[in-house]
């Protein structure tokens, strides 16, 4: 007898790197990468791609040299290494340690924290499956994880095949020397630093949302000055989900998705019977993408920062003002441009 399909809540929204379209507006998921160069042993010499973690402190514009260590115990780094009486702090005059650990069993950030406390200057997490590199993110309950803001070492995810080669070399007694290089991780083909900002219009996801809007408000002035002077070029991005075809008619997909399940966002309060729905978040995210697109075409991309900060203040979910009418009011108050896409896109994406 065939097993029943998994509950819709388990399969409803499959994580995807999705493309958002609003007229000519677009956003895309990009895995931020840097280069890891092996200088010894001879058999491993060469450059390898790795994905920068979304925590810690990458040394943008710089490099870091070290020797790779693979622990004999606690190889997933889910426990503190002091429990095993192990330290990876380099001796005076020696190369610093890059700790290689395995993926799985605990959060990426927890592994980095344990590696840092053990004296490592960087952590390399070897994937446990053959797949394209992904960005190691912070835990969903990041607002309750005290160590996150104290992680200072850089982190990178490497492929399973590369990780297996490193482990084999270390097990054979080879000294593996590497160089992490961040000099090209921020592109600057025209003498401007190009960076991407991942964000969300949702203000009801707890500490993570509060931290995000606090950052936007505090960074807005610097971002606008850098943009106006031509020193930087930024692009905002919004992550969405897609609903598997088998569940597009389910209550969950209908409340969280638009365009027949193609673009979805989690329900803000995780209650499908009241409050705002995930599809409301998708629409507001699309609206912000459109504002950026039109502002950029008007050669005033910094206006996006005005819009998102004003929208957060004037149109919060908590006050039941997270609406099209409130968003249009914010746009009109800017007084310098009109996003013509906004007149038609809402009906087009339903």
Protein Blocks (a to p, Z undefined) as FASTA:
>chain_A
ZZddddfklmmpacddddddehjaccdddddddddddfbdfklgccddddddfedjddeh
iacdddddddfbhklopacfklnopafbdcehiacddddddeehiafklmmmmmmmnopa
bdcdddfbdcddddddddfklmmmmklmmpcbdcddddfklmmmmmmmmmnopacddddd
fklmpgcfkopacddddddfbfkgojmlmmmmmmmmmmmmmmmmmmmnopaccddddddd
dddfklmmpmklmmmpgehhlaccddfklpakgcjdfklmmmmmmmmmmmmmmmmmnopa
klmmmmmmmmmmmmcfklopacfklmmmmmmmnopaccfklmmmmmmmZZ
